[in-house]
Amino acid sequence: MSVTVHFATNRVLSGAAEDWRSYGNGIVSPTDPTAITYGTAFVAAANLTADSTGAITNIQNVSKGRFHPDAAGDLANPGRNVLVFIHGFDNSFENAITRAAFNQQWLANSGVAGADTTVVAFSWPSLGKLLSFPVLQADYLTDQTKAGQSGAHVMTFFANLQPLLTAARGAGSRITLLAHSMGNWALQAGVESWLSHGNGPAALFDEAVLAAADELYNSFSFPPFGRLSGLDRLAKRISIYYSPADMVLHLSMAVNLGAKRLGQEGPHDRANTALFPPANYRMVDCAGFKDYDFNFASSHQYYRRSPAAGRDIAGIVAGS
């Protein structure tokens, strides 16, 4: 079985857009929306039991600056719910697309009715490298910079998605945004760019799921729309999954000179219901999930490695 992943990317192409190896780690101009590449990738089925992603087998419907009409038609009338995915640190283009396909599959296989989705991914130009210190620190900071520089591109991606998601919602689909790890750094830049360019509130997402967010823990404390403080203007509800046992974020905090991460203990002052009304914000402490093989890497991937966390997210996707 092949999984379809619609995508947008601000990576610089080194060759043919139909060749996944052409998508490098350079970043396109932030002032040229037509430089963003849109396409549809087909990914071989993942081995969910072995926790292994598939491989990109084909890329079609490539277009510059906007979705190809075939992709736009699929997203506007998907016949199921929609998942929008932004990947984290240490993801090549192939990693990002196959991970999006993997997420689509584990949700579809969760046993939760309505968790089967059409998936669309945004791939920012992570280096896709994970080496040892001191190289890891340099690569991490390079990725963080690229994620932050992707704000205008994420804004444009959202703008191109907006009419398609509106049509999909009108046809009965529920829209979920899933940002993992450093994908939240790219997301905050996109939210800032959206609002600072004069775009008003837009119910793009029924729910935004922030999983193991490698973003400042006080990101929601920058009014009126700094960092993630304006995300509630784009999502009806926000679910923040965090874990004090996330060892990767402990390392990230060290690299960031002690700056606590949003995915460690949730947002600053999270118990303040005036700042975080329960109807609009949901906090999920995942440190207690002991139903998966826990190690350094998996401690940061609990959103899909823990069956309990996975079922919880599948329920969000399904609206249950």
Number of C-alpha atoms within 10 A of each C-alpha: 8 16 22 22 24 29 24 26 24 28 24 19 21 13 12 11 20 16 15 19 14 15 23 20 21 16 21 21 17 17 9 12 18 17 21 24 22 26 23 24 26 21 25 18 18 22 13 15 7 7 12 13 21 22 19 22 13 15 18 17 16 21 19 15 17 22 24 17 11 13 23 18 14 14 26 22 21 22 14 20 24 28 23 22 26 26 26 26 26 20 21 24 25 19 19 25 33 26 24 29 31 24 23 23 21 23 24 16 14 18 13 18 15 20 28 22 24 23 25 27 26 26 29 33 29 30 19 19 15 14 12 9 9 8 11 15 18 13 21 23 15 16 25 20 15 20 27 20 21 28 23 24 30 29 22 23 24 21 16 15 20 17 15 22 24 20 17 23 21 12 15 14 25 23 28 27 23 23 25 25 24 25 29 29 30 31 25 27 23 27 26 21 22 26 19 12 10 8 12 11 14 17 17 23 26 19 24 25 25 27 28 33 27 28 29 24 20 19 19 24 18 12 11 12 20 19 25 25 18 22 25 21 18 21 21 17 21 24 18 20 26 26 24 18 20 24 17 19 24 18 12 20 18 12 15 15 8 11 15 22 26 27 30 28 23 25 22 17 13 18 13 10 12 8 13 17 13 14 10 14 18 15 18 15 17 24 16 9 15 12 12 14 10 17 13 11 11 17 23 26 18 27 24 21 20 20 17 17 19 18 19 17 25 24 18 21 28 22 17 12
